[in-house]
Amino acid sequence: MRPTRRYFSLALAASLLTCCLPAQADEQMDTIRKRGRLKVAVYNSFPPYSDAGKGIDVELGQALAARLGVEAEIISFMSGEDMGDDLRNMVWKGHYLRGDPADVMMRVPVDPVFAEANDKARIFGAYQREVMGMARVASRVPVPSGSAAIALEVFTREKVGVEGDTLADSFLGGVMQGRIRSNVVHYRSIEEAAKALREDGIVAIMAPIGELEAALKGDRRFVIDEVKLGELSQKSWPIGMAVKAESEELAGSLSTALAALQQDGTVEAIFKRHGVSLRSAR
């Protein structure tokens, strides 16, 4: 399953930092420096962020490592049943098959309540705000804003695509008392949904905007809008990184590196190369 399948009904805000022992943090940073590599965990098969060793999170991880004066060792992994499993396997404990955890994991929702529930990880460094969006045929589907009963009424007649088991899937399956559920078409990926949209099999796709922008890059036949429906409680969420809870020095070094990359335009340039608009996480 992909990380977008973990959705939260909580208000997303700044990260929760956990106190730690400097000696432990120094030990991990010493290990990274001696190794000469920063182990960066990224989700597998999750374009445009990370797929087959390429993507936004891969390039950002490499840029962060370079700022620390080391190389990046990219570790791709398949997501578990929930993000708590991913943090355990890739950040603070490790996996019985994969071995030791990575130094840092990318694409973690920066949410204080989620962080408190996963207090063995330190969540910080928001670098993007993901926003729920809709790609649509403008002449057939209205702007997705206001009341769902009005904006989504078109889907009682037309078909809309989603990736299965995602926030968009859950929302469209339950909104309007399930009236449009039969016209919600499920795909294994946003890329498959984009193919169906191009071939007129559906008239819209609901998914995070970054994924829609990348999947439909350069295709001017469709418009992509933010979904601003009153019934949708989670419209956007900040995305950041996670390290072990005690890794204070590493978190501080990565935060400083990220700030420098944001200031000099590196982060924005990485997103632009992949056809994704960078939205401030603040």
N, C-alpha and C positions, 0 to 999 in steps of 0.2 A: 504493500500500500504506500501511497505517496503522502508526504507531510500535509498536504492540503486536506487530507481526510481527517485530520485532527482539528476539530473546530471547537471554539470556546464561546460560551455565552457571557463571558466576563468582559468588563470594560478594560481595554488594553492601555497600559500606561508605561511609566518608567520602570527600569529593572530594579529588583530587590537584591542588594549586595549583602553577602554573609561574611561575618568576621572570620578571620583566619590567622594562622600562625606564620609570621614572616619567615621563620627558618624553613618551613615546609615549602613556601613559595620560592625561596632562594634555591632550594634543592631542585625543584622542577626546572626553573630557568637555567640553572647550571647544566642540567641534563640536556636541555635543548641546545644550549651553546656548544657543549662538547660534541653532541651528535651532529650539529650543523644543519639540522632539519627541524621544521615545525610540522608536526603531524596534523593535517587538516581534514576533518570528517565532513563529507558532503553526501547528500542523498543521491542514490543511483536512479537513472531513468527519469529525471525530473527537469526536462528542458523548459525554459532557457537557462535555468540556474545551474544544473549539473547533470551531464549526460555523457557517458563514454569519455570521461576525462576532460570535458570541455564545458564551458558555461560561465555565467556571471559569478557564482560563488567560488568556482575553481580559480578564476582570474583574480578575484578579490583576495582569496586565501594566499595566492602566490605573491600578490602585492604586499600584503601584510607581513609575510615571511621576509620579503626583501627588506622591508623597513626595519625588521628586527636583526638584519644582518645574517640571515640563514636562508636555506632553500626550503621550499614547500614540498612536503610529501603528501599527496592527495590520496585520501582513503575513501573510496566510494562504498556505500552500504545500502542495503534494502531496509526500509522502515519496518518497525515491529508493529505490534497491535496498537500501541499508543506512543505518544512522544516521551512519556516517562520511561518506557522501555528503551527508546533510542538514547536518551540521556544516560541511562545506566550502562548500556552496552558501549557507547562511543565516548563518554565523558568521564565518568567517575569510577566505574568498576571494570569494564571490559566484558568480552564475550568468550564463552568456553571454546568456541571454534576459532574466532578471530584473534583472541589473545588480548593484550593490553589495550586500553582505550587510547584515543587520539589526544592531542594536546588541546584542541579546540574544535568545536562543532559549529557549522554554519547553519543559517536559516532556522533560528529558534524564536518563537514568539516571545516578545519582551513584555511579560505580563506579571505583575507582582504576586497575584494569588497563585498562578501556576508555578512561579518561582518558589513560593513558600511551600507548596506541596512537593517540590523537588529540591529540597534544601541541600542535597549533596552536590548540586551543580550551582555555579554562579552565572546568572544570565545578565547580559549587559551589551553595550555597543550596538544600539540600533542603527542600521545603515539603510533601511528602506521601509516605507510604509506601503504594505500591500493593500489594495482596494478591490472590493468585489465589483465586477463589471459585467457588461453584456455587449457582445458583438452582434450586430443585427442588420437586416436588410431594411434600410430606413423607410422605404416606401411601403413596407408591410407591417412594421413593428414600431410602436410609438416609443418615445424616450422613457426609460424605466425609472420614473420618479413619481412621488406622490402616493396615491393609494394603489395597492396591488390589484384591487378589484377592477380598477380602471386601466392601469398600465399593462396588466397581464391578461386582460380579458381576451386579447387576440389569441392567446394560446389555448383557448377552448376550441379553436378552429385550426390553428397552425402548430407546427411542431418546433420545440426548443430542445437543444442538446446540452448535456452536462456530462462531466466525468462521473462515473458511478461512485457512490459512497463518499461524497464530498459535501461541503456546506451548501453549495448550490443545489445539489441533488436533494438534500434533506429539506431545504427551504421550498423549492418548487413542488416537491411531493406533498407538502402539508399545507401550503398557503391556499387561501380561498376554499378552505374545507375540502381540499383534495380535488377540486373541480378540474384542474388542468393535468392531474397526474398521468392520465392515459396518453397525453401528448408530450410528455417528457421522455426524450430518447437518451438512453445511456450508452456511453462510449468508454473504451478502455483508457483513452487519453484525449487531451485537448487537440492534439494533432489529428486524430481520427475525426473528432467533431468538426474541426476546421475543413477537412476534406469533404464532409457531408454538406457543410454550409456552402462551399464552392460549387458543389454539384446539385444544389437546390433540394437536397433531401430534408433540410431543416431551414428555418428562417432566422434563427438566433442561437447563440451559445451563451450560457451564464457561467462565469469562472473568474478567478482573480485577473485583473487587467494585465499584469505582466505576462501571464501565460497567453492571453488572447493576442496581445501586441506581437509577441514573438511568433505565434502560430500563423498569424495573418499578415506578417510583415510585408509591406509594399502592395497589398491588395486594397485598392481604393474603392472596391465595390461595396464595402461594408464599413459601418461606423462603430466605434467602441465608446461606450459611455459608462460612467459610474452608475451603479445601481443605488438609487436614493429612495427606496421604498420604506414607508413608515413601519411596515411589518417586519422588516429585516433588522434584527437587533445588532448584528455584527457586520458593519459595513466596511471597516478597515482595521488593520492591526500592524504594529511595528514589528520588524524582523531584525534580530541581532545574532549574537554568538553565545556560546556557553563553554565554560571550563570547569574544572573541579572547584568546589566551594572554597577550598583552602588556597587556591592559586591566585593570591592577591597580586603578586608582582607580575605574573603573566597577564592577568586581566588588565592591569594598569598599563603595561607595555603595549598590549593590543589596542587599548582605547586611545593611547597617544598616537599609535601608528595610523589608526582609522581616522582620527581627526586630521592628521596631516594629509592623508589621501583624499579626504573630502575637501579640504581647503585648496589643494593644488589641482583639483578637477579630475583626478584619476578615477574616482568612484563613478562619477557621472559619465566619463568616457567609456568605462567598461559596460555600463548599462546601455549606452548609445550604440556600441558595436553590436549588441544583440537585439536592437530594435525595441528596447524597453525604456519607458519614461521613468526617470528616477523621481520618486516622490519623497519629500522630506519626512523622516520618521518623527520629527518633533511636533 
